[in-house]
């Protein structure tokens, strides 16, 4: 495994979230890690797990599966760590309008470390969030990559999510239907909710300056909903379109949450 | 073959404080990307400049006139000698030896000039400077 490769690192940004709802139903979603640097020390981070509010709404228990790590600090995906969290203790910060929820993972990781558990994960830092200028310079048609567990499908043996591709159906710099969202043309299914969406180019990519050489990675947002057409009664057809909550709104939401905790 | 996918280790995490210290985890596990990307024009401009510099170095690789005059002179003398002394075999051998001697001197001068101008080094530089893309990341982790 080449952990220098960006896409390989992205495999460890997401987690499968299994939710046991208050009514006893078991639902599935995707969560991803974002880190906030607390102070000048780059190792002092506040890890956050972001997902959609509708994934964890009315949840009683949340079960997360993390990759364990060996003594060298490298992932051992075939021996996952299963974490059981009481939803009312861990899902305290959410925005119903934006459809976002955040879980503060610092105590979880510190708990695991105290238990002597080694685990492997990667986080999205704020410098992967494109600013307004970068967003504005993006083309209307961009190829996007998203990572998650559509319909709960993933490589359970290796604890590996599925990486999927798509294109932007509406420009990233426009608010679809006046909401802070854009639409992608991709296979978005239930379970994809909470999947992070990226622009990932390796080798070369085009910008308004011309062809650029190197790699490009931007975090564009999180998948929130998929488009369904009801053809016959009780029969839904997925249109292969999904709405993505923009990353700038996610950043605002994180800032607001950390403000409530008097952290930033 | 069936794969056992049952959870091997399940840990229940209790509720925790939300103070700053409890929320911080001492580790930097951010996704790393390349620090700097360049446009194709920037890369090509840099390569063109490098090639121009190498061409200038090659242009300066000239054999001096003194060497050329010396070479022509000795070759001329070697050519003329056998005609002047064509009557005897001894002189003919003498002129033959002169030619071999002169050729050896010329080869030695040429080798010296090649060494002095460092042509192999320049050729190596040119080969090494062929445009190439380095897309490796910052990290050096591997499994």
Interface residues (C-beta under 8 A of the other chain):
Chain A: X1 X2 X3 X4 X5 X6 X9 X10 X13 X33 X35 X38 X42 X43 X44 X45 X46 X47 X63 X65 X68 X74 X75 X79 X80 X81 X82 X83 X84 X85 X86 X89 X90 X92 X104 X105 X106 X107 X108 X109 X110 X111 X112 X113 X115 X117 X121 X122 X123 X124 X125 X128 X156 X157 X202 X203 X204 X207 X209 X210 X211 X212 X213 X214 X215 X216 X217 X261 X262 X263
Chain B: X3 X5 X7 X8 X9 X10 X11 X12 X13 X14 X15 X16 X17 X18 X20 X22 X23 X24 X25 X26 X27 X28 X29 X30 X31 X32 X33 X34 X36 X37 X38 X39 X40 X41 X43 X133 X135 X136 X137 X138 X139 X140 X141 X142 X143
